[in-house]
Amino acid sequence: EVQLVESGGGLVQPGGSLRLSCAASGFTFRSHWMSWVRQAPGKGLEWVATIKEDGSIKYYVESMKGRFTISRDNAENSLYLQINSLRAEDTAVYYCATVSYYKAEHWGQGILVTVSS
Amino acid sequence: QSALTQPASVSGSPGQSITISCTGTSNDVGGYNWVSWYRQYPGEAPKLMIYDVTNRPSGISSRFSGSKSGNTASLTISGLQPDDEADYYCSSFTPINNIGVFGGGTRLTVL
């Protein structure tokens, strides 16, 4: 069974940084593209970033470029999202997902990031 | 990148059929057959329901079907059931960011 478990969220002050993690199991992690998707409270879904199986290619939604960094460790079956200079508008539930041909097949349960002073 | 356009809400009675539209441009929905649909219950993660415009993942009921005409994709749910009540999101690949773009979401109410 595919399992994706996000961690690392919480309350952060504006301007701070956070590193989200996603632990993968139940499938061959190193063979899958992976993505982060976020959802602000009461709002819709928003793609954040995608990374190739070996980490050699990374794509970001334009508004996320510069402050967000997606990475992975295939030896640890883990996906990461580093977010710097956090803003109130980054408050959201962040999901990790397996991606295949631009569809998100399996999703984690999500982790809440709250940016507030 | 603008979100794809979905109706904010649709409703139907048990047993009826409903269709949710998802309108984009020739740069996303109209240009590629990589349109997918997701169902999300409150407080839960989204679930893939339709991919590549018309395909259903294993385990998804045949009551769910997808189609596309020009720049508009559609999700049809036939034989509405109470547990179909949820939010539904479409998504399409776009070469603008090589990732994708979501629609704003549609709240389905089963009356």
Interface residues (C-beta under 8 A of the other chain):
Chain A: S35 V37 G44 L45 E46 W47 A49 T50 Y59 Y60 V61 E62 Y95 Y101 Y102 K103 A104 E105 W107 G108 Q109 G110
Chain B: Q1 A3 Y32 W34 S36 Y38 Q40 E44 A45 P46 K47 L48 Y51 D52 P57 Y89 S91 S92 F93 I96 N97 N98 I99 G100 V101 F102 G103 G104 G105
